[in-house]
Amino acid sequence: MNGPPCETCKKFYSKKGRKQPRCGSKKCGKGIVEPLLEENEDAIFVFGQVRNQAIYGGMDAVPIDLRLDAVKFVMDLYDIENPRECYEKVIKAWHHVAAIDRSKRKS
């Protein structure tokens, strides 16, 4: 499985501007995770750009929400074709990741 980058890796890492991993590695996810669906590419890209733009609160610095102006800025910067759909997917993904983070903090 450690071969040259598959089509999924080529498409995903082309936007990131980084060296592509070898397929089959943990970073590739080939055979480990579902392939990136074409309709989710923009949302995953935007999510990757803004995931650290969170609003934290409380003494434990718990993630509360994502800075929505950061999401809009990135969508405008990259001329996202369907911003409303992309926005909804990014927010849904961020809240999912935040819920996992909060549950890990409780353990």
PyMOL commands that place a pseudoatom at each C-alpha (Angstrom):
pseudoatom trace, name=CA, resn=MET, resi=1, chain=A, elem=C, hetatm=0, pos=[0.000, 0.000, 0.000]
pseudoatom trace, name=CA, resn=ASN, resi=2, chain=A, elem=C, hetatm=0, pos=[2.971, 2.374, 0.297]
pseudoatom trace, name=CA, resn=GLY, resi=3, chain=A, elem=C, hetatm=0, pos=[2.933, 3.616, -3.261]
pseudoatom trace, name=CA, resn=PRO, resi=4, chain=A, elem=C, hetatm=0, pos=[2.803, 6.961, -4.994]
pseudoatom trace, name=CA, resn=PRO, resi=5, chain=A, elem=C, hetatm=0, pos=[-0.028, 9.308, -3.984]
pseudoatom trace, name=CA, resn=CYS, resi=6, chain=A, elem=C, hetatm=0, pos=[-3.495, 8.166, -5.007]
pseudoatom trace, name=CA, resn=GLU, resi=7, chain=A, elem=C, hetatm=0, pos=[-5.941, 10.491, -6.764]
pseudoatom trace, name=CA, resn=THR, resi=8, chain=A, elem=C, hetatm=0, pos=[-7.599, 11.370, -3.441]
pseudoatom trace, name=CA, resn=CYS, resi=9, chain=A, elem=C, hetatm=0, pos=[-4.259, 12.462, -1.960]
pseudoatom trace, name=CA, resn=LYS, resi=10, chain=A, elem=C, hetatm=0, pos=[-3.288, 14.392, -5.090]
pseudoatom trace, name=CA, resn=LYS, resi=11, chain=A, elem=C, hetatm=0, pos=[-6.531, 16.387, -5.054]
pseudoatom trace, name=CA, resn=PHE, resi=12, chain=A, elem=C, hetatm=0, pos=[-6.521, 17.021, -1.306]
pseudoatom trace, name=CA, resn=TYR, resi=13, chain=A, elem=C, hetatm=0, pos=[-2.876, 17.987, -0.962]
pseudoatom trace, name=CA, resn=SER, resi=14, chain=A, elem=C, hetatm=0, pos=[-2.803, 20.094, -4.142]
pseudoatom trace, name=CA, resn=LYS, resi=15, chain=A, elem=C, hetatm=0, pos=[-4.724, 22.855, -2.356]
pseudoatom trace, name=CA, resn=LYS, resi=16, chain=A, elem=C, hetatm=0, pos=[-2.587, 22.623, 0.753]
pseudoatom trace, name=CA, resn=GLY, resi=17, chain=A, elem=C, hetatm=0, pos=[0.704, 23.343, -1.017]
pseudoatom trace, name=CA, resn=ARG, resi=18, chain=A, elem=C, hetatm=0, pos=[2.547, 20.688, 0.973]
pseudoatom trace, name=CA, resn=LYS, resi=19, chain=A, elem=C, hetatm=0, pos=[4.403, 17.555, 0.037]
pseudoatom trace, name=CA, resn=GLN, resi=20, chain=A, elem=C, hetatm=0, pos=[2.034, 14.669, -0.576]
pseudoatom trace, name=CA, resn=PRO, resi=21, chain=A, elem=C, hetatm=0, pos=[2.294, 11.680, 1.769]
pseudoatom trace, name=CA, resn=ARG, resi=22, chain=A, elem=C, hetatm=0, pos=[2.899, 8.169, 0.514]
pseudoatom trace, name=CA, resn=CYS, resi=23, chain=A, elem=C, hetatm=0, pos=[-0.363, 6.307, 0.085]
pseudoatom trace, name=CA, resn=GLY, resi=24, chain=A, elem=C, hetatm=0, pos=[-1.141, 3.875, 2.847]
pseudoatom trace, name=CA, resn=SER, resi=25, chain=A, elem=C, hetatm=0, pos=[0.504, 6.012, 5.521]
pseudoatom trace, name=CA, resn=LYS, resi=26, chain=A, elem=C, hetatm=0, pos=[-1.533, 7.360, 8.414]
pseudoatom trace, name=CA, resn=LYS, resi=27, chain=A, elem=C, hetatm=0, pos=[-1.676, 10.781, 6.772]
pseudoatom trace, name=CA, resn=CYS, resi=28, chain=A, elem=C, hetatm=0, pos=[-3.128, 9.344, 3.568]
pseudoatom trace, name=CA, resn=GLY, resi=29, chain=A, elem=C, hetatm=0, pos=[-5.937, 7.350, 5.119]
pseudoatom trace, name=CA, resn=LYS, resi=30, chain=A, elem=C, hetatm=0, pos=[-6.256, 5.084, 2.079]
pseudoatom trace, name=CA, resn=GLY, resi=31, chain=A, elem=C, hetatm=0, pos=[-8.353, 2.163, 3.217]
pseudoatom trace, name=CA, resn=ILE, resi=32, chain=A, elem=C, hetatm=0, pos=[-8.727, 3.692, 6.689]
pseudoatom trace, name=CA, resn=VAL, resi=33, chain=A, elem=C, hetatm=0, pos=[-11.141, 6.581, 6.110]
pseudoatom trace, name=CA, resn=GLU, resi=34, chain=A, elem=C, hetatm=0, pos=[-13.784, 7.235, 3.501]
pseudoatom trace, name=CA, resn=PRO, resi=35, chain=A, elem=C, hetatm=0, pos=[-12.545, 9.059, 0.405]
pseudoatom trace, name=CA, resn=LEU, resi=36, chain=A, elem=C, hetatm=0, pos=[-13.143, 12.773, 0.248]
pseudoatom trace, name=CA, resn=LEU, resi=37, chain=A, elem=C, hetatm=0, pos=[-16.428, 13.363, -1.553]
pseudoatom trace, name=CA, resn=GLU, resi=38, chain=A, elem=C, hetatm=0, pos=[-16.262, 15.955, -4.288]
pseudoatom trace, name=CA, resn=GLU, resi=39, chain=A, elem=C, hetatm=0, pos=[-19.182, 17.935, -2.861]
pseudoatom trace, name=CA, resn=ASN, resi=40, chain=A, elem=C, hetatm=0, pos=[-17.313, 18.315, 0.460]
pseudoatom trace, name=CA, resn=GLU, resi=41, chain=A, elem=C, hetatm=0, pos=[-13.938, 19.457, -0.916]
pseudoatom trace, name=CA, resn=ASP, resi=42, chain=A, elem=C, hetatm=0, pos=[-14.559, 23.175, -0.432]
pseudoatom trace, name=CA, resn=ALA, resi=43, chain=A, elem=C, hetatm=0, pos=[-15.942, 22.726, 3.081]
pseudoatom trace, name=CA, resn=ILE, resi=44, chain=A, elem=C, hetatm=0, pos=[-13.010, 20.556, 4.164]
pseudoatom trace, name=CA, resn=PHE, resi=45, chain=A, elem=C, hetatm=0, pos=[-10.564, 23.047, 2.686]
pseudoatom trace, name=CA, resn=VAL, resi=46, chain=A, elem=C, hetatm=0, pos=[-12.224, 26.016, 4.445]
pseudoatom trace, name=CA, resn=PHE, resi=47, chain=A, elem=C, hetatm=0, pos=[-12.471, 24.032, 7.702]
pseudoatom trace, name=CA, resn=GLY, resi=48, chain=A, elem=C, hetatm=0, pos=[-8.743, 23.333, 7.531]
pseudoatom trace, name=CA, resn=GLN, resi=49, chain=A, elem=C, hetatm=0, pos=[-8.045, 27.038, 7.139]
pseudoatom trace, name=CA, resn=VAL, resi=50, chain=A, elem=C, hetatm=0, pos=[-10.258, 28.241, 10.017]
pseudoatom trace, name=CA, resn=ARG, resi=51, chain=A, elem=C, hetatm=0, pos=[-10.237, 25.400, 12.546]
pseudoatom trace, name=CA, resn=ASN, resi=52, chain=A, elem=C, hetatm=0, pos=[-7.930, 27.365, 14.850]
pseudoatom trace, name=CA, resn=GLN, resi=53, chain=A, elem=C, hetatm=0, pos=[-10.160, 30.467, 14.777]
pseudoatom trace, name=CA, resn=ALA, resi=54, chain=A, elem=C, hetatm=0, pos=[-12.249, 29.329, 17.726]
pseudoatom trace, name=CA, resn=ILE, resi=55, chain=A, elem=C, hetatm=0, pos=[-13.764, 31.300, 20.564]
pseudoatom trace, name=CA, resn=TYR, resi=56, chain=A, elem=C, hetatm=0, pos=[-12.894, 29.784, 23.928]
pseudoatom trace, name=CA, resn=GLY, resi=57, chain=A, elem=C, hetatm=0, pos=[-14.489, 30.478, 27.285]
pseudoatom trace, name=CA, resn=GLY, resi=58, chain=A, elem=C, hetatm=0, pos=[-14.251, 29.695, 30.942]
pseudoatom trace, name=CA, resn=MET, resi=59, chain=A, elem=C, hetatm=0, pos=[-11.353, 28.766, 33.173]
pseudoatom trace, name=CA, resn=ASP, resi=60, chain=A, elem=C, hetatm=0, pos=[-10.799, 25.553, 31.238]
pseudoatom trace, name=CA, resn=ALA, resi=61, chain=A, elem=C, hetatm=0, pos=[-10.740, 27.339, 27.852]
pseudoatom trace, name=CA, resn=VAL, resi=62, chain=A, elem=C, hetatm=0, pos=[-13.554, 25.222, 26.459]
pseudoatom trace, name=CA, resn=PRO, resi=63, chain=A, elem=C, hetatm=0, pos=[-14.285, 25.750, 22.743]
pseudoatom trace, name=CA, resn=ILE, resi=64, chain=A, elem=C, hetatm=0, pos=[-17.582, 27.597, 22.400]
pseudoatom trace, name=CA, resn=ASP, resi=65, chain=A, elem=C, hetatm=0, pos=[-17.934, 28.552, 18.751]
pseudoatom trace, name=CA, resn=LEU, resi=66, chain=A, elem=C, hetatm=0, pos=[-16.061, 29.331, 15.572]
pseudoatom trace, name=CA, resn=ARG, resi=67, chain=A, elem=C, hetatm=0, pos=[-15.362, 32.889, 14.452]
pseudoatom trace, name=CA, resn=LEU, resi=68, chain=A, elem=C, hetatm=0, pos=[-17.859, 33.248, 11.645]
pseudoatom trace, name=CA, resn=ASP, resi=69, chain=A, elem=C, hetatm=0, pos=[-16.047, 36.231, 10.140]
pseudoatom trace, name=CA, resn=ALA, resi=70, chain=A, elem=C, hetatm=0, pos=[-13.019, 33.990, 9.598]
pseudoatom trace, name=CA, resn=VAL, resi=71, chain=A, elem=C, hetatm=0, pos=[-15.167, 31.461, 7.712]
pseudoatom trace, name=CA, resn=LYS, resi=72, chain=A, elem=C, hetatm=0, pos=[-16.605, 34.205, 5.505]
pseudoatom trace, name=CA, resn=PHE, resi=73, chain=A, elem=C, hetatm=0, pos=[-13.169, 35.702, 4.891]
pseudoatom trace, name=CA, resn=VAL, resi=74, chain=A, elem=C, hetatm=0, pos=[-11.720, 32.398, 3.687]
pseudoatom trace, name=CA, resn=MET, resi=75, chain=A, elem=C, hetatm=0, pos=[-14.758, 31.631, 1.537]
pseudoatom trace, name=CA, resn=ASP, resi=76, chain=A, elem=C, hetatm=0, pos=[-14.486, 35.079, -0.088]
pseudoatom trace, name=CA, resn=LEU, resi=77, chain=A, elem=C, hetatm=0, pos=[-10.724, 34.762, -0.491]
pseudoatom trace, name=CA, resn=TYR, resi=78, chain=A, elem=C, hetatm=0, pos=[-10.996, 31.487, -2.376]
pseudoatom trace, name=CA, resn=ASP, resi=79, chain=A, elem=C, hetatm=0, pos=[-14.222, 32.364, -4.264]
pseudoatom trace, name=CA, resn=ILE, resi=80, chain=A, elem=C, hetatm=0, pos=[-16.194, 29.421, -2.924]
pseudoatom trace, name=CA, resn=GLU, resi=81, chain=A, elem=C, hetatm=0, pos=[-18.962, 28.670, -5.387]
pseudoatom trace, name=CA, resn=ASN, resi=82, chain=A, elem=C, hetatm=0, pos=[-21.803, 27.875, -2.958]
pseudoatom trace, name=CA, resn=PRO, resi=83, chain=A, elem=C, hetatm=0, pos=[-20.968, 29.807, 0.243]
pseudoatom trace, name=CA, resn=ARG, resi=84, chain=A, elem=C, hetatm=0, pos=[-24.174, 29.040, 2.142]
pseudoatom trace, name=CA, resn=GLU, resi=85, chain=A, elem=C, hetatm=0, pos=[-23.813, 25.270, 1.755]
pseudoatom trace, name=CA, resn=CYS, resi=86, chain=A, elem=C, hetatm=0, pos=[-20.086, 25.453, 2.500]
pseudoatom trace, name=CA, resn=TYR, resi=87, chain=A, elem=C, hetatm=0, pos=[-20.714, 27.588, 5.601]
pseudoatom trace, name=CA, resn=GLU, resi=88, chain=A, elem=C, hetatm=0, pos=[-23.235, 25.086, 6.972]
pseudoatom trace, name=CA, resn=LYS, resi=89, chain=A, elem=C, hetatm=0, pos=[-20.850, 22.167, 6.428]
pseudoatom trace, name=CA, resn=VAL, resi=90, chain=A, elem=C, hetatm=0, pos=[-17.924, 23.996, 8.042]
pseudoatom trace, name=CA, resn=ILE, resi=91, chain=A, elem=C, hetatm=0, pos=[-19.962, 24.930, 11.119]
pseudoatom trace, name=CA, resn=LYS, resi=92, chain=A, elem=C, hetatm=0, pos=[-21.336, 21.395, 11.429]
pseudoatom trace, name=CA, resn=ALA, resi=93, chain=A, elem=C, hetatm=0, pos=[-17.834, 19.920, 11.166]
pseudoatom trace, name=CA, resn=TRP, resi=94, chain=A, elem=C, hetatm=0, pos=[-16.407, 22.364, 13.695]
pseudoatom trace, name=CA, resn=HIS, resi=95, chain=A, elem=C, hetatm=0, pos=[-19.152, 21.666, 16.250]
pseudoatom trace, name=CA, resn=HIS, resi=96, chain=A, elem=C, hetatm=0, pos=[-18.557, 17.936, 15.811]
pseudoatom trace, name=CA, resn=VAL, resi=97, chain=A, elem=C, hetatm=0, pos=[-14.818, 18.352, 16.463]
pseudoatom trace, name=CA, resn=ALA, resi=98, chain=A, elem=C, hetatm=0, pos=[-15.512, 20.693, 19.406]
pseudoatom trace, name=CA, resn=ALA, resi=99, chain=A, elem=C, hetatm=0, pos=[-17.868, 18.141, 20.973]
pseudoatom trace, name=CA, resn=ILE, resi=100, chain=A, elem=C, hetatm=0, pos=[-15.151, 15.490, 20.720]
pseudoatom trace, name=CA, resn=ASP, resi=101, chain=A, elem=C, hetatm=0, pos=[-12.669, 17.908, 22.318]
pseudoatom trace, name=CA, resn=ARG, resi=102, chain=A, elem=C, hetatm=0, pos=[-15.072, 18.683, 25.188]
pseudoatom trace, name=CA, resn=SER, resi=103, chain=A, elem=C, hetatm=0, pos=[-15.706, 14.991, 25.817]
pseudoatom trace, name=CA, resn=LYS, resi=104, chain=A, elem=C, hetatm=0, pos=[-11.961, 14.287, 25.971]
pseudoatom trace, name=CA, resn=ARG, resi=105, chain=A, elem=C, hetatm=0, pos=[-11.540, 17.066, 28.532]
pseudoatom trace, name=CA, resn=LYS, resi=106, chain=A, elem=C, hetatm=0, pos=[-14.178, 15.485, 30.783]
pseudoatom trace, name=CA, resn=SER, resi=107, chain=A, elem=C, hetatm=0, pos=[-12.415, 12.112, 30.795]
for i in range(1, 107): cmd.bond("trace and resi %d" % i, "trace and resi %d" % (i + 1))
show_as sticks, trace
zoom trace
